[in-house]
Amino acid sequence: MKETEHVLDWLQGWYSGQCDEDWEHEWGVKIDTLDNPGWSVRIDLEETDLEERDFPRQELERGKDDWVAAWTSDRAFHAACGPGNLTEALTLFRRWAVENTPSGR
């Protein structure tokens, strides 16, 4: 991972690395909005190097609209965050994935 690589560029590379003409038909990455307001993220880990890895729940609450929660369950990485914290949530995934994957992708 290049430290200066934008997290979305990295996520695109991670996603592409999982696509094997099979994985992408069952699994994927989903980013949606919440009504409180905020973002929700689900990144499927099934059939990836991360499927058996655990990301213990982390919650950071700095204010009404400045918060992030992230965890793994059901072989997926989940995050929910405030409206300005999507990059932070995706960065948590990137950091964890790089630390737990031999290729860093």
N, CA, C and O atoms as CSV, one atom per row, in Angstrom:
chain,resi,resn,atom,element,x,y,z
A,1,MET,N,N,0.850,-1.186,0.000
A,1,MET,CA,C,0.000,0.000,0.000
A,1,MET,C,C,0.885,1.234,0.000
A,1,MET,O,O,1.802,1.357,0.812
A,2,LYS,N,N,0.604,2.131,-0.905
A,2,LYS,CA,C,1.292,3.409,-0.917
A,2,LYS,C,C,0.593,4.312,0.091
A,2,LYS,O,O,-0.626,4.476,0.038
A,3,GLU,N,N,1.359,4.899,1.008
A,3,GLU,CA,C,0.773,5.744,2.058
A,3,GLU,C,C,-0.019,6.908,1.482
A,3,GLU,O,O,-0.976,7.368,2.105
A,4,THR,N,N,0.358,7.392,0.307
A,4,THR,CA,C,-0.320,8.546,-0.268
A,4,THR,C,C,-1.516,8.146,-1.126
A,4,THR,O,O,-2.250,9.014,-1.599
A,5,GLU,N,N,-1.721,6.850,-1.332
A,5,GLU,CA,C,-2.828,6.382,-2.156
A,5,GLU,C,C,-4.159,6.695,-1.470
A,5,GLU,O,O,-4.359,6.338,-0.309
A,6,HIS,N,N,-5.046,7.346,-2.172
A,6,HIS,CA,C,-6.351,7.691,-1.616
A,6,HIS,C,C,-7.105,6.415,-1.266
A,6,HIS,O,O,-6.998,5.415,-1.977
A,7,VAL,N,N,-7.855,6.445,-0.191
A,7,VAL,CA,C,-8.533,5.241,0.288
A,7,VAL,C,C,-9.509,4.675,-0.751
A,7,VAL,O,O,-9.673,3.458,-0.829
A,8,LEU,N,N,-10.154,5.522,-1.544
A,8,LEU,CA,C,-11.057,5.002,-2.579
A,8,LEU,C,C,-10.280,4.302,-3.688
A,8,LEU,O,O,-10.729,3.283,-4.212
A,9,ASP,N,N,-9.120,4.840,-4.046
A,9,ASP,CA,C,-8.281,4.163,-5.033
A,9,ASP,C,C,-7.841,2.805,-4.490
A,9,ASP,O,O,-7.850,1.809,-5.214
A,10,TRP,N,N,-7.455,2.767,-3.207
A,10,TRP,CA,C,-7.056,1.505,-2.596
A,10,TRP,C,C,-8.227,0.517,-2.584
A,10,TRP,O,O,-8.051,-0.653,-2.924
A,11,LEU,N,N,-9.430,0.983,-2.192
A,11,LEU,CA,C,-10.598,0.108,-2.124
A,11,LEU,C,C,-10.939,-0.456,-3.502
A,11,LEU,O,O,-11.311,-1.624,-3.620
A,12,GLN,N,N,-10.814,0.356,-4.526
A,12,GLN,CA,C,-11.048,-0.141,-5.888
A,12,GLN,C,C,-10.068,-1.262,-6.218
A,12,GLN,O,O,-10.449,-2.261,-6.828
A,13,GLY,N,N,-8.822,-1.103,-5.824
A,13,GLY,CA,C,-7.824,-2.133,-6.066
A,13,GLY,C,C,-8.111,-3.396,-5.261
A,13,GLY,O,O,-7.945,-4.509,-5.761
A,14,TRP,N,N,-8.546,-3.219,-4.002
A,14,TRP,CA,C,-8.887,-4.373,-3.171
A,14,TRP,C,C,-10.050,-5.135,-3.792
A,14,TRP,O,O,-10.011,-6.361,-3.899
A,15,TYR,N,N,-11.078,-4.409,-4.198
A,15,TYR,CA,C,-12.248,-5.027,-4.825
A,15,TYR,C,C,-11.835,-5.784,-6.092
A,15,TYR,O,O,-12.212,-6.942,-6.275
A,16,SER,N,N,-11.070,-5.137,-6.956
A,16,SER,CA,C,-10.612,-5.784,-8.194
A,16,SER,C,C,-9.820,-7.044,-7.901
A,16,SER,O,O,-9.910,-8.030,-8.632
A,17,GLY,N,N,-9.038,-7.006,-6.822
A,17,GLY,CA,C,-8.244,-8.161,-6.444
A,17,GLY,C,C,-9.078,-9.353,-6.002
A,17,GLY,O,O,-8.606,-10.489,-6.049
A,18,GLN,N,N,-10.308,-9.110,-5.575
A,18,GLN,CA,C,-11.186,-10.205,-5.153
A,18,GLN,C,C,-11.939,-10.802,-6.343
A,18,GLN,O,O,-12.354,-11.961,-6.307
A,19,CYS,N,N,-12.109,-10.010,-7.385
A,19,CYS,CA,C,-12.906,-10.449,-8.531
A,19,CYS,C,C,-12.173,-11.554,-9.285
A,19,CYS,O,O,-11.078,-11.359,-9.813
A,20,ASP,N,N,-12.820,-12.728,-9.317
A,20,ASP,CA,C,-12.218,-13.892,-9.952
A,20,ASP,C,C,-13.230,-14.614,-10.845
A,20,ASP,O,O,-13.138,-15.823,-11.057
A,21,GLU,N,N,-14.179,-13.866,-11.353
A,21,GLU,CA,C,-15.279,-14.377,-12.178
A,21,GLU,C,C,-16.263,-15.213,-11.362
A,21,GLU,O,O,-17.146,-15.859,-11.928
A,22,ASP,N,N,-16.120,-15.207,-10.051
A,22,ASP,CA,C,-17.033,-15.922,-9.163
A,22,ASP,C,C,-17.422,-15.036,-7.974
A,22,ASP,O,O,-18.603,-14.805,-7.716
A,23,TRP,N,N,-16.397,-14.541,-7.252
A,23,TRP,CA,C,-16.621,-13.770,-6.030
A,23,TRP,C,C,-17.593,-12.610,-6.255
A,23,TRP,O,O,-18.519,-12.413,-5.468
A,24,GLU,N,N,-17.389,-11.863,-7.301
A,24,GLU,CA,C,-18.189,-10.655,-7.543
A,24,GLU,C,C,-19.659,-10.958,-7.841
A,24,GLU,O,O,-20.489,-10.051,-7.797
A,25,HIS,N,N,-19.993,-12.202,-8.138
A,25,HIS,CA,C,-21.388,-12.564,-8.382
A,25,HIS,C,C,-22.144,-12.812,-7.079
A,25,HIS,O,O,-23.372,-12.732,-7.043
A,26,GLU,N,N,-21.410,-13.113,-6.014
A,26,GLU,CA,C,-22.023,-13.396,-4.713
A,26,GLU,C,C,-21.778,-12.295,-3.688
A,26,GLU,O,O,-22.641,-12.018,-2.855
A,27,TRP,N,N,-20.614,-11.672,-3.744
A,27,TRP,CA,C,-20.152,-10.782,-2.686
A,27,TRP,C,C,-19.816,-9.412,-3.267
A,27,TRP,O,O,-19.850,-9.212,-4.481
A,28,GLY,N,N,-19.493,-8.477,-2.386
A,28,GLY,CA,C,-19.129,-7.153,-2.878
A,28,GLY,C,C,-18.962,-6.136,-1.779
A,28,GLY,O,O,-18.762,-6.475,-0.612
A,29,VAL,N,N,-19.049,-4.882,-2.172
A,29,VAL,CA,C,-18.909,-3.731,-1.286
A,29,VAL,C,C,-20.172,-2.907,-1.429
A,29,VAL,O,O,-20.595,-2.592,-2.541
A,30,LYS,N,N,-20.775,-2.558,-0.299
A,30,LYS,CA,C,-21.994,-1.755,-0.328
A,30,LYS,C,C,-21.824,-0.536,0.564
A,30,LYS,O,O,-21.485,-0.658,1.742
A,31,ILE,N,N,-22.059,0.624,0.003
A,31,ILE,CA,C,-22.022,1.879,0.748
A,31,ILE,C,C,-23.392,2.512,0.581
A,31,ILE,O,O,-23.877,2.693,-0.536
A,32,ASP,N,N,-24.011,2.847,1.709
A,32,ASP,CA,C,-25.362,3.393,1.692
A,32,ASP,C,C,-25.438,4.544,2.682
A,32,ASP,O,O,-24.498,4.781,3.441
A,33,THR,N,N,-26.538,5.246,2.673
A,33,THR,CA,C,-26.721,6.348,3.612
A,33,THR,C,C,-27.630,5.921,4.760
A,33,THR,O,O,-28.443,5.005,4.632
A,34,LEU,N,N,-27.465,6.610,5.881
A,34,LEU,CA,C,-28.313,6.448,7.061
A,34,LEU,C,C,-29.161,7.693,7.214
A,34,LEU,O,O,-28.813,8.754,6.696
A,35,ASP,N,N,-30.264,7.571,7.916
A,35,ASP,CA,C,-31.156,8.725,8.050
A,35,ASP,C,C,-30.867,9.576,9.277
A,35,ASP,O,O,-31.655,10.468,9.592
A,36,ASN,N,N,-29.763,9.333,9.981
A,36,ASN,CA,C,-29.544,10.099,11.209
A,36,ASN,C,C,-28.577,11.275,11.117
A,36,ASN,O,O,-28.294,11.736,12.222
A,37,PRO,N,N,-28.042,11.831,10.153
A,37,PRO,CA,C,-27.603,11.277,8.873
A,37,PRO,C,C,-26.243,10.601,9.032
A,37,PRO,O,O,-25.576,10.751,10.056
A,38,GLY,N,N,-25.854,9.874,8.026
A,38,GLY,CA,C,-24.565,9.208,8.045
A,38,GLY,C,C,-24.449,8.189,6.934
A,38,GLY,O,O,-25.215,8.197,5.970
A,39,TRP,N,N,-23.478,7.317,7.091
A,39,TRP,CA,C,-23.148,6.306,6.098
A,39,TRP,C,C,-23.135,4.927,6.730
A,39,TRP,O,O,-22.846,4.781,7.917
A,40,SER,N,N,-23.448,3.915,5.933
A,40,SER,CA,C,-23.245,2.525,6.337
A,40,SER,C,C,-22.409,1.851,5.265
A,40,SER,O,O,-22.553,2.125,4.073
A,41,VAL,N,N,-21.533,0.966,5.713
A,41,VAL,CA,C,-20.624,0.261,4.812
A,41,VAL,C,C,-20.684,-1.222,5.154
A,41,VAL,O,O,-20.664,-1.596,6.327
A,42,ARG,N,N,-20.756,-2.053,4.141
A,42,ARG,CA,C,-20.636,-3.503,4.302
A,42,ARG,C,C,-19.680,-3.993,3.225
A,42,ARG,O,O,-19.901,-3.785,2.033
A,43,ILE,N,N,-18.615,-4.647,3.670
A,43,ILE,CA,C,-17.623,-5.204,2.756
A,43,ILE,C,C,-17.571,-6.704,3.024
A,43,ILE,O,O,-17.119,-7.143,4.082
A,44,ASP,N,N,-18.037,-7.478,2.058
A,44,ASP,CA,C,-18.066,-8.922,2.223
A,44,ASP,C,C,-16.654,-9.484,2.250
A,44,ASP,O,O,-15.808,-9.121,1.433
A,45,LEU,N,N,-16.413,-10.376,3.205
A,45,LEU,CA,C,-15.100,-10.984,3.379
A,45,LEU,C,C,-15.080,-12.459,2.988
A,45,LEU,O,O,-14.020,-13.084,2.953
A,46,GLU,N,N,-16.247,-13.005,2.698
A,46,GLU,CA,C,-16.357,-14.408,2.293
A,46,GLU,C,C,-15.427,-14.685,1.115
A,46,GLU,O,O,-15.394,-13.925,0.147
A,47,GLU,N,N,-14.680,-15.770,1.204
A,47,GLU,CA,C,-13.757,-16.184,0.147
A,47,GLU,C,C,-12.655,-15.164,-0.135
A,47,GLU,O,O,-12.166,-15.059,-1.260
A,48,THR,N,N,-12.268,-14.406,0.911
A,48,THR,CA,C,-11.108,-13.509,0.818
A,48,THR,C,C,-10.117,-13.933,1.894
A,48,THR,O,O,-10.433,-14.766,2.743
A,49,ASP,N,N,-8.924,-13.363,1.856
A,49,ASP,CA,C,-7.921,-13.642,2.888
A,49,ASP,C,C,-8.370,-13.168,4.269
A,49,ASP,O,O,-7.771,-13.548,5.276
A,50,LEU,N,N,-9.409,-12.348,4.328
A,50,LEU,CA,C,-9.854,-11.759,5.591
A,50,LEU,C,C,-11.051,-12.465,6.222
A,50,LEU,O,O,-11.483,-12.076,7.307
A,51,GLU,N,N,-11.596,-13.486,5.575
A,51,GLU,CA,C,-12.857,-14.062,6.045
A,51,GLU,C,C,-12.791,-14.643,7.447
A,51,GLU,O,O,-13.815,-14.682,8.128
A,52,GLU,N,N,-11.646,-15.090,7.903
A,52,GLU,CA,C,-11.524,-15.659,9.252
A,52,GLU,C,C,-10.955,-14.657,10.252
A,52,GLU,O,O,-10.749,-15.000,11.416
A,53,ARG,N,N,-10.701,-13.445,9.824
A,53,ARG,CA,C,-10.108,-12.418,10.699
A,53,ARG,C,C,-11.202,-11.662,11.444
A,53,ARG,O,O,-12.318,-11.494,10.952
A,54,ASP,N,N,-10.849,-11.210,12.647
A,54,ASP,CA,C,-11.804,-10.487,13.481
A,54,ASP,C,C,-11.380,-9.029,13.610
A,54,ASP,O,O,-10.206,-8.727,13.829
A,55,PHE,N,N,-12.331,-8.147,13.473
A,55,PHE,CA,C,-12.132,-6.728,13.759
A,55,PHE,C,C,-13.054,-6.419,14.936
A,55,PHE,O,O,-14.248,-6.193,14.742
A,56,PRO,N,N,-12.507,-6.406,16.165
A,56,PRO,CA,C,-13.357,-6.133,17.326
A,56,PRO,C,C,-14.027,-4.763,17.194
A,56,PRO,O,O,-13.432,-3.811,16.689
A,57,ARG,N,N,-15.254,-4.686,17.651
A,57,ARG,CA,C,-16.036,-3.457,17.523
A,57,ARG,C,C,-15.273,-2.264,18.102
A,57,ARG,O,O,-14.768,-2.306,19.224
A,58,GLN,N,N,-15.210,-1.210,17.307
A,58,GLN,CA,C,-14.618,0.059,17.734
A,58,GLN,C,C,-15.672,1.139,17.563
A,58,GLN,O,O,-16.367,1.185,16.548
A,59,GLU,N,N,-15.786,1.995,18.546
A,59,GLU,CA,C,-16.722,3.116,18.463
A,59,GLU,C,C,-16.018,4.383,18.886
A,59,GLU,O,O,-15.438,4.458,19.969
A,60,LEU,N,N,-16.073,5.368,18.029
A,60,LEU,CA,C,-15.526,6.691,18.323
A,60,LEU,C,C,-16.659,7.691,18.186
A,60,LEU,O,O,-17.255,7.820,17.117
A,61,GLU,N,N,-16.956,8.397,19.264
A,61,GLU,CA,C,-18.026,9.390,19.217
A,61,GLU,C,C,-17.451,10.718,19.671
A,61,GLU,O,O,-17.119,10.901,20.842
A,62,ARG,N,N,-17.339,11.643,18.724
A,62,ARG,CA,C,-16.780,12.954,19.027
A,62,ARG,C,C,-17.841,14.040,19.024
A,62,ARG,O,O,-17.602,15.149,19.502
A,63,GLY,N,N,-19.003,13.726,18.490
A,63,GLY,CA,C,-20.080,14.706,18.418
A,63,GLY,C,C,-21.275,14.122,17.693
A,63,GLY,O,O,-21.227,12.990,17.212
A,64,LYS,N,N,-22.341,14.892,17.616
A,64,LYS,CA,C,-23.594,14.425,17.011
A,64,LYS,C,C,-23.401,13.906,15.585
A,64,LYS,O,O,-23.962,12.874,15.217
A,65,ASP,N,N,-22.620,14.610,14.796
A,65,ASP,CA,C,-22.386,14.214,13.406
A,65,ASP,C,C,-20.960,13.737,13.150
A,65,ASP,O,O,-20.569,13.553,11.997
A,66,ASP,N,N,-20.184,13.535,14.202
A,66,ASP,CA,C,-18.775,13.159,14.078
A,66,ASP,C,C,-18.532,11.877,14.870
A,66,ASP,O,O,-18.131,11.909,16.034
A,67,TRP,N,N,-18.786,10.751,14.209
A,67,TRP,CA,C,-18.687,9.455,14.885
A,67,TRP,C,C,-18.416,8.344,13.892
A,67,TRP,O,O,-18.680,8.481,12.697
A,68,VAL,N,N,-17.889,7.247,14.397
A,68,VAL,CA,C,-17.598,6.074,13.569
A,68,VAL,C,C,-17.699,4.823,14.440
A,68,VAL,O,O,-17.212,4.805,15.571
A,69,ALA,N,N,-18.320,3.799,13.918
A,69,ALA,CA,C,-18.350,2.480,14.541
A,69,ALA,C,C,-17.973,1.474,13.457
A,69,ALA,O,O,-18.424,1.581,12.317
A,70,ALA,N,N,-17.139,0.493,13.823
A,70,ALA,CA,C,-16.715,-0.517,12.858
A,70,ALA,C,C,-16.545,-1.851,13.575
A,70,ALA,O,O,-16.168,-1.893,14.747
A,71,TRP,N,N,-16.830,-2.952,12.854
A,71,TRP,CA,C,-16.758,-4.294,13.427
A,71,TRP,C,C,-16.869,-5.322,12.307
A,71,TRP,O,O,-17.225,-4.988,11.177
A,72,THR,N,N,-16.561,-6.572,12.631
A,72,THR,CA,C,-16.834,-7.662,11.709
A,72,THR,C,C,-17.894,-8.564,12.318
A,72,THR,O,O,-17.928,-8.780,13.530
A,73,SER,N,N,-18.746,-9.079,11.471
A,73,SER,CA,C,-19.717,-10.113,11.846
A,73,SER,C,C,-20.224,-10.739,10.560
A,73,SER,O,O,-20.243,-10.103,9.507
A,74,ASP,N,N,-20.634,-11.995,10.662
A,74,ASP,CA,C,-21.180,-12.711,9.500
A,74,ASP,C,C,-20.263,-12.634,8.279
A,74,ASP,O,O,-20.727,-12.467,7.151
A,75,ARG,N,N,-18.963,-12.758,8.518
A,75,ARG,CA,C,-17.951,-12.721,7.449
A,75,ARG,C,C,-18.036,-11.463,6.585
A,75,ARG,O,O,-17.917,-11.501,5.360
A,76,ALA,N,N,-18.247,-10.342,7.289
A,76,ALA,CA,C,-18.268,-9.044,6.610
A,76,ALA,C,C,-17.693,-7.990,7.548
A,76,ALA,O,O,-17.793,-8.102,8.770
A,77,PHE,N,N,-17.092,-6.972,6.957
A,77,PHE,CA,C,-16.663,-5.792,7.700
A,77,PHE,C,C,-17.812,-4.801,7.622
A,77,PHE,O,O,-18.326,-4.527,6.538
A,78,HIS,N,N,-18.214,-4.269,8.754
A,78,HIS,CA,C,-19.306,-3.307,8.813
A,78,HIS,C,C,-18.790,-2.000,9.403
A,78,HIS,O,O,-17.926,-1.995,10.280
A,79,ALA,N,N,-19.328,-0.911,8.916
A,79,ALA,CA,C,-19.042,0.389,9.510
A,79,ALA,C,C,-20.290,1.250,9.387
A,79,ALA,O,O,-21.051,1.143,8.426
A,80,ALA,N,N,-20.476,2.091,10.367
A,80,ALA,CA,C,-21.510,3.119,10.335
A,80,ALA,C,C,-20.824,4.380,10.840
A,80,ALA,O,O,-19.994,4.325,11.747
A,81,CYS,N,N,-21.175,5.511,10.250
A,81,CYS,CA,C,-20.456,6.722,10.629
A,81,CYS,C,C,-21.269,7.965,10.305
A,81,CYS,O,O,-22.274,7.916,9.596
A,82,GLY,N,N,-20.801,9.074,10.847
A,82,GLY,CA,C,-21.430,10.356,10.588
A,82,GLY,C,C,-21.252,10.784,9.144
A,82,GLY,O,O,-20.499,10.158,8.398
A,83,PRO,N,N,-21.940,11.846,8.740
A,83,PRO,CA,C,-21.929,12.271,7.337
A,83,PRO,C,C,-20.558,12.691,6.810
A,83,PRO,O,O,-20.326,12.653,5.601
A,84,GLY,N,N,-19.655,13.088,7.692
A,84,GLY,CA,C,-18.324,13.500,7.252
A,84,GLY,C,C,-17.239,12.490,7.575
A,84,GLY,O,O,-16.055,12.819,7.500
A,85,ASN,N,N,-17.613,11.264,7.934
A,85,ASN,CA,C,-16.637,10.279,8.406
A,85,ASN,C,C,-16.468,9.056,7.503
A,85,ASN,O,O,-15.868,8.066,7.925
A,86,LEU,N,N,-16.976,9.100,6.285
A,86,LEU,CA,C,-16.870,7.942,5.397
A,86,LEU,C,C,-15.414,7.594,5.097
A,86,LEU,O,O,-15.048,6.419,5.131
A,87,THR,N,N,-14.591,8.572,4.811
A,87,THR,CA,C,-13.171,8.312,4.545
A,87,THR,C,C,-12.515,7.668,5.757
A,87,THR,O,O,-11.713,6.746,5.611
A,88,GLU,N,N,-12.847,8.142,6.949
A,88,GLU,CA,C,-12.295,7.570,8.176
A,88,GLU,C,C,-12.704,6.108,8.326
A,88,GLU,O,O,-11.877,5.269,8.683
A,89,ALA,N,N,-13.970,5.793,8.058
A,89,ALA,CA,C,-14.454,4.417,8.171
A,89,ALA,C,C,-13.746,3.510,7.166
A,89,ALA,O,O,-13.331,2.404,7.516
A,90,LEU,N,N,-13.606,3.965,5.933
A,90,LEU,CA,C,-12.917,3.165,4.920
A,90,LEU,C,C,-11.433,3.012,5.239
A,90,LEU,O,O,-10.832,1.985,4.924
A,91,THR,N,N,-10.847,4.022,5.857
A,91,THR,CA,C,-9.444,3.950,6.263
A,91,THR,C,C,-9.253,2.906,7.357
A,91,THR,O,O,-8.229,2.222,7.381
A,92,LEU,N,N,-10.215,2.773,8.257
A,92,LEU,CA,C,-10.151,1.713,9.268
A,92,LEU,C,C,-10.103,0.349,8.588
A,92,LEU,O,O,-9.321,-0.519,8.976
A,93,PHE,N,N,-10.945,0.164,7.567
A,93,PHE,CA,C,-10.926,-1.100,6.831
A,93,PHE,C,C,-9.580,-1.305,6.150
A,93,PHE,O,O,-8.994,-2.384,6.244
A,94,ARG,N,N,-9.092,-0.287,5.473
A,94,ARG,CA,C,-7.816,-0.423,4.760
A,94,ARG,C,C,-6.694,-0.791,5.723
A,94,ARG,O,O,-5.934,-1.721,5.454
A,95,ARG,N,N,-6.580,-0.087,6.822
A,95,ARG,CA,C,-5.509,-0.346,7.782
A,95,ARG,C,C,-5.582,-1.793,8.291
A,95,ARG,O,O,-4.564,-2.484,8.358
A,96,TRP,N,N,-6.786,-2.243,8.646
A,96,TRP,CA,C,-6.994,-3.599,9.152
A,96,TRP,C,C,-6.684,-4.639,8.066
A,96,TRP,O,O,-6.023,-5.642,8.332
A,97,ALA,N,N,-7.165,-4.391,6.849
A,97,ALA,CA,C,-6.942,-5.332,5.754
A,97,ALA,C,C,-5.468,-5.476,5.436
A,97,ALA,O,O,-4.988,-6.591,5.231
A,98,VAL,N,N,-4.742,-4.375,5.391
A,98,VAL,CA,C,-3.312,-4.399,5.078
A,98,VAL,C,C,-2.552,-5.155,6.173
A,98,VAL,O,O,-1.636,-5.921,5.876
A,99,GLU,N,N,-2.927,-4.943,7.420
A,99,GLU,CA,C,-2.263,-5.624,8.527
A,99,GLU,C,C,-2.545,-7.120,8.547
A,99,GLU,O,O,-1.758,-7.883,9.107
A,100,ASN,N,N,-3.649,-7.553,7.948
A,100,ASN,CA,C,-4.081,-8.942,8.045
A,100,ASN,C,C,-4.048,-9.711,6.726
A,100,ASN,O,O,-4.575,-10.821,6.645
A,101,THR,N,N,-3.445,-9.142,5.709
A,101,THR,CA,C,-3.375,-9.790,4.402
A,101,THR,C,C,-1.918,-9.828,3.955
A,101,THR,O,O,-1.234,-8.805,3.981
A,102,PRO,N,N,-1.444,-10.989,3.549
A,102,PRO,CA,C,-0.043,-11.084,3.108
A,102,PRO,C,C,0.315,-10.101,1.995
A,102,PRO,O,O,1.403,-9.526,1.999
A,103,SER,N,N,-0.600,-9.909,1.044
A,103,SER,CA,C,-0.305,-9.016,-0.095
A,103,SER,C,C,-0.556,-7.552,0.227
A,103,SER,O,O,-0.137,-6.677,-0.530
A,104,GLY,N,N,-1.238,-7.267,1.344
A,104,GLY,CA,C,-1.570,-5.891,1.666
A,104,GLY,C,C,-2.693,-5.334,0.851
A,104,GLY,O,O,-2.921,-4.125,0.853
A,105,ARG,N,N,-3.414,-6.200,0.139
A,105,ARG,CA,C,-4.560,-5.773,-0.684
A,105,ARG,C,C,-5.773,-6.523,-0.330
A,105,ARG,O,O,-6.831,-6.298,-0.917
